[in-house]
Amino acid sequence: MWMILAWLVAPAVHACSRVLYENGKGNAYTGRTMDWFEDMNTKIWAFPKGMKRDGGLGDGSLRWTSRYGSVVASVYDVASADGMNEAGLGANMLYLAEADFGADECEEQKKISVGAWLQYMLDSFGTVKEAVESLRKDNLCVVAPDLPNGEKTSIHVSLSDAQNNSAIFEYLKGQLVIHEGPQYRVMTNSPPYDQQLALNEYWQRIGGLTFLPGTNRAADRFARLSYGLRSVPKVNSSELSVATVFSLIRQISVPLGVLDPAKPNQASTLWRSLLDHQDRRYYFEHVKSPSVFWIDLDKLDLSQNGLVKCVVIDGKDRLLSGEASSNFTVCEPFEFLKPQGKGDALV
């Protein structure tokens, strides 16, 4: 009962949602909404394999070389928040108010900025199982400085792959909690995932044809998205699969201005993305654009000799449609989120 009460009084903000759909042929598609209260200066990046990376926190930072090339969406020019690699592994970063990464200094763990956490997963692993086996060792110290706008960096991350496997990664009270399995297909925000599952079980007993909760709160969206996923048909073609997933995430998106009715020009849903894990296509839809565009990873040079490229999702680029790999231009990679020291500026 206390979880129901907590859900009733939870604030209806930071309303991202994610769903993993399996079509009639067993192919996997992941869709997500990016719901936020201000523009995040999103760019789409093409990162080749073989990049020398580090956790962005100076001495003691994790260092690695990317095994896989990837296409990602960045936020605030300091974090990889969404994307897919050339092995078909996809990752989505969503808000979680209860996230607690623990101490910033870890004696026996390598440090990594929370802005690099999702990118490290895409750089390093080809499947959910491989990622879980490595990350479960808990060898990383994830450091979460405040965002450039002063907001707390409270997030959790989902992974999905071409084998229809799924995993949710949350730091709670300084401890990494992992939910792995193909049954974990829906993800929203607060409360933590185990409580989300309990709340959804309650609504399943009521039955979606009887009543579904209708607010934009995370637990309500979890219940409605779960019901929608159970209700849509398992189509066979890629085209219908993409259309099915877009229909699921569009109907769960928060309309413009709803997060703060006092500010009617404030965005709620900023954009939506869709990952086709088998055909390795990254679909993107800006809320203010009439069109969807996508990137076919096979049309990009993600080899070790490839160049870092990006597409700025602003102005005319917001109106992209169709396959858009030719619209990438060479860019300098952004630096991952780091603490803002006295006299220092965030990237």
C-alpha distance (Angstrom), angle and dihedral (degrees) to the residues before:
residue distance angle dihedral
M1 . . .
W2 3.80 . .
M3 3.81 89.7 .
I4 3.82 89.8 55.0
L5 3.81 90.1 50.8
A6 3.80 91.7 48.2
W7 3.78 89.0 51.2
L8 3.82 91.8 50.8
V9 3.80 93.5 55.6
A10 3.82 98.4 36.6
P11 3.80 113.8 120.6
A12 3.80 115.5 -105.4
V13 3.79 97.5 -129.8
H14 3.82 137.8 113.3
A15 3.77 91.5 32.0
C16 3.83 106.8 -175.3
S17 3.81 119.9 155.5
R18 3.81 134.4 -168.8
V19 3.83 133.6 -168.9
L20 3.83 134.3 -177.4
Y21 3.82 114.4 -150.4
E22 3.83 127.6 -167.2
N23 3.79 115.6 -158.0
G24 3.80 128.8 -149.9
K25 3.79 92.1 -85.2
G26 3.80 93.1 51.9
N27 3.81 94.2 -105.5
A28 3.82 119.2 146.1
Y29 3.81 129.0 -128.7
T30 3.80 125.6 177.0
G31 3.79 123.1 -160.6
R32 3.80 129.6 -174.4
T33 3.79 141.7 174.4
M34 3.80 123.0 -139.9
D35 3.79 103.7 -147.1
W36 3.80 115.1 -179.4
F37 3.79 139.8 145.0
E38 3.81 99.3 -118.0
D39 3.77 141.2 24.1
M40 3.82 111.1 -78.0
N41 3.81 98.8 -161.5
T42 3.80 90.2 -116.2
K43 3.79 119.6 -163.0
I44 3.81 130.0 -179.6
W45 3.80 113.2 -129.9
A46 3.80 135.4 -163.0
F47 3.81 109.1 -153.1
P48 3.83 117.9 -173.6
K49 3.77 124.7 -141.9
G50 3.79 117.6 -100.5
M51 3.83 95.2 49.5
K52 3.78 115.9 149.1
R53 3.80 106.7 -127.9
D54 3.77 139.1 178.0
G55 3.79 135.7 -173.9
G56 3.79 92.4 -102.7
L57 3.80 97.2 -123.3
G58 3.79 103.7 101.8
D59 3.80 121.2 -126.3
G60 3.78 113.1 27.7
S61 3.81 94.1 22.3
L62 3.77 121.0 143.6
R63 3.81 113.2 -104.8
W64 3.79 125.3 -158.0
T65 3.79 144.4 154.7
S66 3.80 115.9 -127.6
R67 3.80 113.0 -109.6
Y68 3.79 93.1 -170.0
G69 3.77 135.5 39.8
S70 3.79 115.6 -127.1
V71 3.79 147.0 -173.6
V72 3.80 113.4 -135.6
A73 3.80 141.5 171.1
S74 3.80 114.1 -130.4
V75 3.81 128.6 -155.2
Y76 3.81 127.7 -150.0
D77 3.85 87.9 -7.2
V78 3.82 88.3 -85.3
A79 3.83 107.6 81.3
S80 3.78 143.2 42.0
A81 3.80 102.9 -130.9
D82 3.79 105.3 170.1
G83 3.78 140.0 8.2
M84 3.78 153.5 105.2
N85 3.79 134.7 -109.7
E86 3.79 130.3 -138.6
A87 3.83 91.1 -96.2
G88 3.81 89.9 61.3
L89 3.81 96.3 -106.4
G90 3.81 110.5 143.9
A91 3.79 130.3 -163.1
N92 3.81 133.8 -167.0
M93 3.81 127.9 -170.5
L94 3.82 115.3 -152.0
Y95 3.79 133.8 176.6
L96 3.82 119.6 -94.3
A97 3.81 116.4 178.8
E98 3.82 92.4 -162.8
A99 3.81 94.7 55.1
D100 3.81 111.8 131.1
F101 3.79 116.3 177.2
G102 3.81 93.9 -176.4
A103 3.80 125.0 -139.6
D104 3.80 119.7 4.0
E105 3.81 91.5 -140.3
C106 3.79 116.7 64.7
E107 3.78 118.0 179.0
E108 3.81 100.0 -155.6
Q109 3.80 100.7 24.5
K110 3.78 130.3 81.6
K111 3.80 113.7 -117.3
I112 3.78 122.7 -122.8
S113 3.79 129.1 176.2
V114 3.78 114.5 -117.0
G115 3.80 84.6 -124.8
A116 3.81 89.3 63.9
W117 3.81 97.7 40.9
L118 3.82 97.2 90.5
Q119 3.81 91.8 40.4
Y120 3.80 90.6 53.0
M121 3.81 89.3 55.1
L122 3.80 93.3 50.8
D123 3.80 92.1 44.0
S124 3.79 94.3 49.6
F125 3.82 112.4 34.0
G126 3.79 138.1 54.0
T127 3.81 99.6 -167.2
V128 3.79 139.8 26.8
K129 3.80 91.0 -115.2
E130 3.80 91.9 54.8
A131 3.80 91.6 48.9
V132 3.80 93.9 48.0
E133 3.80 93.1 49.1
S134 3.80 90.7 53.4
L135 3.80 100.4 38.9
R136 3.79 93.1 45.3
K137 3.82 87.2 70.4
D138 3.82 85.1 70.5
N139 3.79 94.4 -142.7
L140 3.81 93.1 147.5
C141 3.78 130.6 86.9
V142 3.82 104.2 -153.4
V143 3.81 110.0 -155.8
A144 3.80 117.5 -159.8
P145 3.83 113.8 -164.3
D146 3.79 118.5 -177.3
L147 3.80 117.5 -83.0
P148 3.81 119.1 -103.6
N149 3.83 89.4 -97.3
G150 3.81 91.7 54.7
E151 3.82 95.8 -104.4
K152 3.80 118.1 138.5
T153 3.80 112.9 -103.7
S154 3.79 96.5 -124.1
I155 3.80 110.0 161.0
H156 3.77 146.7 140.6
V157 3.81 127.4 -157.8
S158 3.80 134.1 -136.8
L159 3.80 127.0 -159.4
S160 3.80 128.2 -162.0
D161 3.79 132.8 173.1
A162 3.79 147.1 -171.4
Q163 3.82 90.1 -87.3
N164 3.83 90.1 64.0
N165 3.78 91.2 -112.4
S166 3.80 121.7 142.7
A167 3.80 138.4 -168.0
I168 3.79 135.1 -175.8
F169 3.83 119.2 -153.3
E170 3.81 120.1 -160.8
Y171 3.78 133.6 167.1
L172 3.81 109.7 -145.4
K173 3.81 121.5 175.7
G174 3.80 88.4 -12.7
Q175 3.82 94.1 -54.7
L176 3.79 126.7 112.8
V177 3.82 112.3 -123.3
I178 3.82 118.7 -168.4
H179 3.80 128.2 -167.7
E180 3.82 109.2 -169.3
G181 3.78 128.7 -179.8
P182 3.81 142.6 83.6
Q183 3.81 90.1 -95.0
Y184 3.82 91.5 71.1
R185 3.79 95.7 82.3
V186 3.80 102.7 136.9
M187 3.80 127.8 58.6
T188 3.79 133.2 170.5
N189 3.82 129.5 151.9
S190 3.79 135.1 -80.5
P191 2.98 136.2 48.1
P192 3.85 108.2 44.4
Y193 3.78 114.9 -85.9
D194 3.80 99.3 -99.1
Q195 3.81 89.0 55.5
Q196 3.79 90.6 46.7
L197 3.80 88.8 56.6
A198 3.81 91.3 50.9
L199 3.81 92.1 49.7
N200 3.80 91.1 48.5
E201 3.81 90.8 51.2
Y202 3.81 87.6 57.4
W203 3.82 91.8 54.5
Q204 3.80 92.0 44.9
R205 3.79 89.4 58.6
I206 3.82 89.8 53.7
G207 3.80 91.4 49.1
G208 3.78 128.7 -129.2
L209 3.81 94.3 -111.3
T210 3.80 89.2 56.0
F211 3.79 100.0 47.1
L212 3.79 140.4 -27.9
P213 3.83 125.7 -167.8
G214 3.78 109.3 -107.7
T215 3.80 110.8 -163.4
N216 3.80 126.0 102.1
R217 3.83 91.4 -112.5
A218 3.79 115.3 127.4
A219 3.81 96.9 -113.0
D220 3.82 91.2 49.0
R221 3.79 91.9 50.6
F222 3.82 89.7 47.5
A223 3.82 90.3 55.0
R224 3.81 95.0 45.8
L225 3.80 94.2 44.3
S226 3.81 91.2 48.6
Y227 3.79 90.3 50.9
G228 3.80 91.4 47.1
L229 3.80 91.5 50.4
R230 3.81 91.4 51.5
S231 3.80 91.2 47.3
V232 3.81 104.3 48.4
P233 3.82 117.9 89.9
K234 3.79 123.3 -107.7
V235 3.78 99.7 -114.0
N236 3.80 123.3 -167.0
S237 3.80 108.5 -142.9
S238 3.78 125.6 77.7
E239 3.81 91.0 -128.8
L240 3.81 93.7 55.3
S241 3.81 91.2 42.5
V242 3.80 91.1 55.9
A243 3.81 90.2 46.4
T244 3.82 91.0 49.5
V245 3.80 94.0 52.1
F246 3.80 92.9 45.5
S247 3.81 88.5 51.6
L248 3.82 89.8 54.0
I249 3.80 96.6 49.5
R250 3.80 96.0 39.3
Q251 3.79 92.2 55.9
I252 3.82 91.2 50.6
S253 3.83 96.1 46.4
V254 3.80 118.7 112.5
P255 3.84 111.6 -116.3
L256 3.79 120.9 -117.4
G257 3.80 113.9 -76.4
V258 3.81 97.2 9.1
L259 3.80 95.9 112.9
D260 3.80 89.5 65.2
P261 3.83 113.9 11.9
A262 3.82 89.3 -171.5
K263 3.81 88.6 67.9
P264 3.81 105.8 51.4
N265 3.81 94.1 178.5
Q266 3.77 92.8 55.0
A267 3.81 114.9 110.0
S268 3.79 122.4 -126.5
T269 3.79 107.0 177.4
L270 3.81 105.6 33.4
W271 3.78 100.0 177.8
R272 3.78 145.7 -23.2
S273 3.78 129.9 -137.6
L274 3.79 134.2 -165.7
L275 3.80 127.8 -162.2
D276 3.80 121.1 -152.4
H277 3.79 98.9 -161.3
Q278 3.82 97.8 -170.6
D279 3.81 100.5 44.4
R280 3.83 90.9 33.0
R281 3.77 97.6 -130.1
Y282 3.80 123.3 151.2
Y283 3.82 112.2 -151.4
F284 3.80 121.8 -162.6
E285 3.80 132.1 -171.5
H286 3.81 122.4 -176.7
V287 3.79 112.0 -151.2
K288 3.82 91.1 -129.0
S289 3.79 94.8 48.4
P290 3.82 125.0 88.4
S291 3.81 90.8 -147.9
V292 3.79 143.5 61.7
F293 3.78 121.6 -136.7
W294 3.76 130.0 -171.3
I295 3.77 141.0 -164.9
D296 3.78 120.2 -136.1
L297 3.80 103.2 -149.4
D298 3.81 89.8 -152.4
K299 3.81 89.1 64.6
L300 3.82 93.0 57.2
D301 3.78 127.1 79.7
L302 3.80 100.4 -121.1
S303 3.80 93.3 157.5
Q304 3.77 123.0 123.2
N305 3.79 89.5 -93.4
G306 3.80 93.8 48.9
L307 3.81 122.8 116.8
V308 3.78 127.3 -119.1
K309 3.80 106.8 -107.1
C310 3.79 136.4 175.6
V311 3.79 145.7 -172.3
V312 3.81 118.2 -143.0
I313 3.80 110.2 -136.4
D314 3.78 96.2 -144.1
G315 3.78 138.6 92.1
K316 3.80 113.7 -6.1
D317 3.82 93.0 -2.8
R318 3.79 87.4 65.6
L319 3.81 86.7 67.7
L320 3.79 95.4 58.1
S321 3.80 116.5 133.1
G322 3.78 135.5 -178.2
E323 3.79 124.5 9.0
A324 3.82 106.3 -8.0
S325 3.81 108.3 180.0
S326 3.82 90.5 115.2
N327 3.83 90.1 62.0
F328 3.81 94.6 68.8
T329 3.80 117.2 108.6
V330 3.80 129.9 -168.7
C331 3.82 111.9 -85.2
E332 3.77 138.4 174.5
P333 3.82 109.3 -110.1
F334 3.79 116.0 -110.6
E335 3.80 123.3 -115.3
F336 3.78 118.1 -113.3
L337 3.80 121.8 -107.9
K338 3.79 113.2 -78.4
P339 3.81 135.8 174.2
Q340 3.77 113.1 -79.8
G341 3.78 107.1 -122.6
K342 3.74 125.0 -164.9
G343 3.77 109.1 -67.8
D344 3.79 92.6 5.6
A345 3.78 124.2 116.4
L346 3.74 125.5 -145.5
V347 3.76 115.4 -117.0
